[in-house]
Each structure stands twice: as C-alpha cells, then as structure tokens.
Amino acid sequence: MLEQVDQSERRVLLYAFTTSAVHLFLIAISVAFLQINVPTCQPNEKLITQGFIRSISPKHIEVHYLAKMWFFEPRQLLIPVGTKVDFFLGSVDVVHGFHINHTNINLMAVPGVINKATHIFSKPGIYHIVCHEYCGMGHQNMTAKIEVSESAVGVTSDLKQPIVGEEPISETPITVGEITARKLFEIKGCAACHSIDGTAGVGPSLQGISESKVQLDNGTTVTADEAYLKESITKPQAKLIKGYGPVMPVLPLTDDEIKKLVDYIKTLK
Ligand code: CUA
C-alpha cells in the first residue's frame, strides 16, 4: 500500500519537474533566440508628457508614446524594415492599453509609470496599434499605426518636434517643485477634458469658474469656492456640474499638487 502511494507521488513529482524544466527551457529559447522579452517598468525615467523619438543608431530608435484620452502620440510612424524599436509608454490620465498587431508588444499605459518593450520590425507592412483597455467615451477611436517600409530611408512621424539625437535619458524624476502649475495641469491630463478658454469639452471649461455660481445636476446651485474646487478634484463625482457625466477619474495627486492645481484654477479669469 505504502509503496503504491510512493510510486504515484514519484510519478507526480517527475511530471511536475519535467513540465517545469520544459517551460524554463522554452522561456530561455524565447529570450535568447526569438527576441521575445519581458516588458519592463522603468522606475527612474522622466515621465512622458509628450510623444517623442530618439535615434540611437540608424537601425535603432526609441519611441516614447504618450497615451491620452483618446489618442496616442505619435499617431503615425514610418520606419525602414529591420528597425529595432524600443517602446516607452506613459499615460497622463487614466489606464490605457497598447497592443501592436502582428507583434508580441502588449503593454498597459499607467499614469505615473513608464513601461518598456522592444521589437525588431523585420517584415514590411502596416502595424496597427489599439488601446485595448476601456478608457472612456472615445476609447474605440484610440488607435495609431506603424508603417514598416522597404523604401523608407529614415524614420518619419506626425510629431512636430524633430527626432532627438543620442543624449542620455535623464534619471531625474519630475517633482512638483520644479514644474509650473500650468505644466502640472497638462501632465496630469486635466487639459484633455477641461479647457481654460471657455470652450466646453468632456468636462466644463475652467475659465472663470472660481467663485462663480455653478448649477449642479441635482438642481442646486453652489459657489465654486476653494473648497468646491478641491472636492471636485479629489472626489470628482461628489457634485457634478449640470450637463456633464460622471467620467472624471480620481487622479493620484499629492496634497501639494492639489493645492497647486486649485491655485492655478483660481487664476483662470
Ligand atoms: Cu485608451 Cu481605451
């Protein structure tokens, strides 16, 4: 009886060790020969506030993608066949997805974090990028594309700023003290939904909102004083302005950043 149990346990152990060994072997093959690498988080990189491209060598570039409601920057990229691309991905508002068709690149764009993956584009064609994480009203329009061409001589994109050279990446993370309130307003993604010139967007314009009377969706009217502004940032759904849906996310902000944003909104006359 005892011998029988021992034998079946031995079989189970043998099976477990064999399958583990096969898996480890396949992972080693993937990393060493198939250039499949595990996406990594880049804790010391400066946060991405706009898309940009850096050239490392003629056949190796870094593309820093910005994910934002509801687009990617850059939207279009044209590269020669055989280009190795290091993808860096950041978000300024909510969590977005980032999947490149026909590749193993599948990342999440998470606010406050940069994720990285690498791919060598050895076949020509159009590679569509889609956001595959529901991120709000315009989610289904959140796409970009990479064209890999045999005739392309260099890298081109729809970005306004030119491709930067080989300067090293800054290791200094952004801190509140170093950036202006206006920049903070953009970096945190506020500007994606709130204009500062009176134009209504996904959210109400913030021009002149401070100390004004605002009508809420529950029919009451309140004064948009400092306490209201602060509450609307920390608990966006608490007192919704009439005509706007409960779509604003709670952003990971420090008390300093909240104060800076409230002070900034007060200046928008
Ligand atoms: Cu971004 Cu869905």
Residues whose N, C-alpha, C, O or C-beta is under 5 A from the ligand:
A	BS01	CUA	H96 G97 C131 E133 Y134 C135 H139 M142
